[in-house]
Each structure stands twice: as structure tokens, then as C-alpha cells.
Amino acid sequence: MKQQLITYLQQFVTAEKQQKIATIAAHRTRHVTVVLEELYLSHNASAALRSAECFGIQDVHIIDNKHSFSLSPSIAKGAAQWLSVRKYAGTQACFSALKSAGYTIVGTSLHPTASTLHELPLNSKIALVFGTEQHGLSDDALKYADAFVTVPMVGFTQSFNVSVAVGICLYDLTARLRTSSIVWQLSAQEQQELALVWLRKSLVRHAQLERHFLKQE
């Protein structure tokens, strides 16, 4: 039924759009995911989501217990609509869900035990955690993370803007991932589900079209 619905909805988008959806879905990954903990500046949150989408990360996890997560449309450029964004009221709840899904929680921090970004192994699924603009990772994040990673710096300033850090980390990890022997792609079923979601977002009248499709069945 799902594939039949996809085939039906494809009639109402261009062949170029159909191909773009299929190509992008084939390059999406959940092997690496991003966690944004308590970001309170909308331009940073927006830029982080935009980077995640551009590098093919499908899932972004938002922890907004103290600070309301908001986006700046002019910076996000619509990235959020193509992502699977999940929100949590606390760090422990987020980490617990990710660990249950098989993720290794990796905090970005100048922690004494931190490895450098390029040394981070990719053999297991990774949830990369970025902390708040002013204070970095919370005490809970530092306590419950499985490992830590840092980006080497050689300047006087010992920190990147959080959205810049997201971009740097995702560039390195996805580049290494895509040239590895690791199976990082989404399953055929996941790609099909995304194709349906994206088709719906591409069609203003998708609900009306789906009702018509169901009447035909």
C-alpha cells in the first residue's frame, strides 16, 4: 500500500523532483546523529540544523528543558522540514533513548579524556552532543556520555561557535563514513518512508490527493 501511494503521489511532482528525493534518501544516514543540548540562540540552532541536513544526517535530537528551541527561517533555509527532529525535556531521557537505539554518546568537549575528532572510531553508531553556547555540555551530559571528542585548535581562542563546531565535526565524520566499508545508509524501508514524507511536504494538496487515492483502493 505504501509503495502504491508513493507511485500515485509521484504523478503530481516533476521527474526531477522524484529523482532528487530518491537520490537524497539514498545518501541519508542514521549511523551518525546530532544532539543539541539547550541551544538558546536561534541563529546557532538554525545553522546547526542546516549543516546536519546538508551533510546527510537524518535525525537531530533537541534537548530544551531550560531554553525553548527556536529557528530563524532565513538561516535554516527550510532544513528542518527535511529532517526527523525529536525533542526531549531532559538530557538523561535523550541519552537513554539513544543508548537503547544502539548509539554511543559522544560529547564535544575539552574533557581530559577527549580524543581528537579524526581519531573517533566509526564502527558503532554515534550520537554527537553539542552543548549550550555559553557553558558547553551540562553536568548530566558530562556524567552520562560514553566518550568525548575535541577539534584540535592552534589559536588563542579555545572554542568554536557551536554551529561552526557542528559543521566541522559532520564534515569529518561523514567524509570518513562514506569512504569506509561501514553500512551507513538507511534501509530500503527507511528510504521508502522518507520518500513518502518528503512527497507529502512537496505537495500542498497531499491530504486531498491521498483521500482520492484511498477511495480508489
Backbone hydrogen bonds, N-H to C=O, Kabsch-Sander energy under -0.5 kcal/mol:
donor,donor_aa,acceptor,acceptor_aa,energy
5,L,1,M,-2.2
6,I,2,K,-2.3
7,T,3,Q,-2.7
8,Y,4,Q,-2.1
9,L,5,L,-2.7
10,Q,6,I,-2.1
11,Q,7,T,-0.5
11,Q,8,Y,-1.2
12,F,9,L,-1.9
13,V,10,Q,-1.4
18,Q,14,T,-2.2
19,Q,15,A,-2.3
20,K,16,E,-2.3
21,I,17,K,-2.5
22,A,18,Q,-2.1
23,T,19,Q,-2.7
24,I,20,K,-2.7
25,A,21,I,-2.4
26,A,22,A,-1.7
27,H,23,T,-0.8
27,H,24,I,-0.8
28,R,25,A,-1.0
29,T,56,G,-2.2
30,R,184,W,-0.7
31,H,184,W,-0.6
33,T,126,I,-2.6
34,V,59,D,-1.5
35,V,128,L,-2.9
36,L,61,H,-2.9
37,E,35,V,-0.6
37,E,130,F,-3.0
38,E,36,L,-0.8
38,E,63,I,-3.2
42,S,40,Y,-0.6
44,N,41,L,-0.6
45,A,41,L,-2.2
46,S,42,S,-2.6
47,A,43,H,-2.1
48,A,44,N,-2.3
49,L,45,A,-2.1
50,R,46,S,-2.3
51,S,47,A,-2.2
52,A,48,A,-2.3
53,E,49,L,-2.5
54,C,50,R,-2.3
55,F,51,S,-2.1
56,G,53,E,-1.3
57,I,52,A,-2.6
58,Q,29,T,-2.1
60,V,84,S,-2.1
61,H,34,V,-3.3
62,I,60,V,-0.5
62,I,86,R,-3.7
63,I,36,L,-2.7
63,I,61,H,-0.5
64,D,62,I,-0.6
64,D,88,Y,-2.0
72,S,42,S,-0.7
75,I,72,S,-1.6
76,A,72,S,-2.8
77,K,73,P,-1.8
79,A,76,A,-1.7
81,Q,78,G,-1.0
82,W,79,A,-1.6
83,L,80,A,-1.2
84,S,58,Q,-3.0
85,V,83,L,-0.8
86,R,60,V,-2.4
86,R,84,S,-0.5
88,Y,62,I,-2.7
94,C,90,G,-1.7
95,F,91,T,-2.8
96,S,92,Q,-2.5
97,A,93,A,-1.9
98,L,94,C,-2.2
99,K,95,F,-2.8
100,S,96,S,-2.1
101,A,97,A,-1.1
102,G,99,K,-1.6
103,Y,98,L,-2.5
104,T,125,K,-3.0
105,I,103,Y,-0.5
106,V,104,T,-0.7
106,V,127,A,-2.9
107,G,105,I,-0.6
107,G,147,A,-2.7
108,T,129,V,-2.3
109,S,107,G,-0.8
109,S,149,V,-2.0
111,H,109,S,-0.8
114,A,111,H,-2.0
115,S,148,F,-2.2
117,L,150,T,-1.9
119,E,116,T,-1.3
120,L,116,T,-0.7
120,L,117,L,-1.3
125,K,102,G,-0.5
126,I,31,H,-2.6
127,A,104,T,-2.7
128,L,33,T,-2.8
128,L,126,I,-0.6
129,V,106,V,-2.9
129,V,127,A,-0.6
130,F,35,V,-2.7
132,T,136,G,-1.6
136,G,132,T,-2.1
142,L,138,S,-2.3
143,K,139,D,-2.0
144,Y,140,D,-2.7
145,A,141,A,-1.5
146,D,105,I,-1.9
147,A,105,I,-1.7
149,V,107,G,-2.6
150,T,115,S,-2.3
158,Q,156,F,-0.5
165,A,161,N,-2.6
166,V,162,V,-2.1
167,G,163,S,-1.8
168,I,164,V,-2.6
169,C,165,A,-2.6
170,L,166,V,-2.5
171,Y,167,G,-2.1
172,D,168,I,-2.1
173,L,169,C,-2.7
174,T,170,L,-2.4
175,A,171,Y,-1.8
176,R,172,D,-2.2
177,L,173,L,-2.5
178,R,174,T,-2.5
179,T,175,A,-0.8
180,S,177,L,-1.4
184,W,182,I,-1.3
186,L,28,R,-0.9
191,Q,187,S,-2.5
192,Q,188,A,-2.0
193,E,189,Q,-2.4
194,L,190,E,-2.3
195,A,191,Q,-2.4
196,L,192,Q,-1.9
197,V,193,E,-2.1
198,W,194,L,-3.1
199,L,195,A,-2.2
200,R,196,L,-2.2
201,K,197,V,-1.9
202,S,198,W,-1.3
203,L,199,L,-0.8
203,L,200,R,-0.8
204,V,202,S,-0.6
206,H,203,L,-1.3
209,L,205,R,-2.4
210,E,206,H,-2.5
211,R,207,A,-2.0
212,H,208,Q,-1.9
213,F,209,L,-2.2
214,L,210,E,-2.4
215,K,211,R,-1.6
216,Q,212,H,-1.1
216,Q,213,F,-0.5
217,E,213,F,-1.0
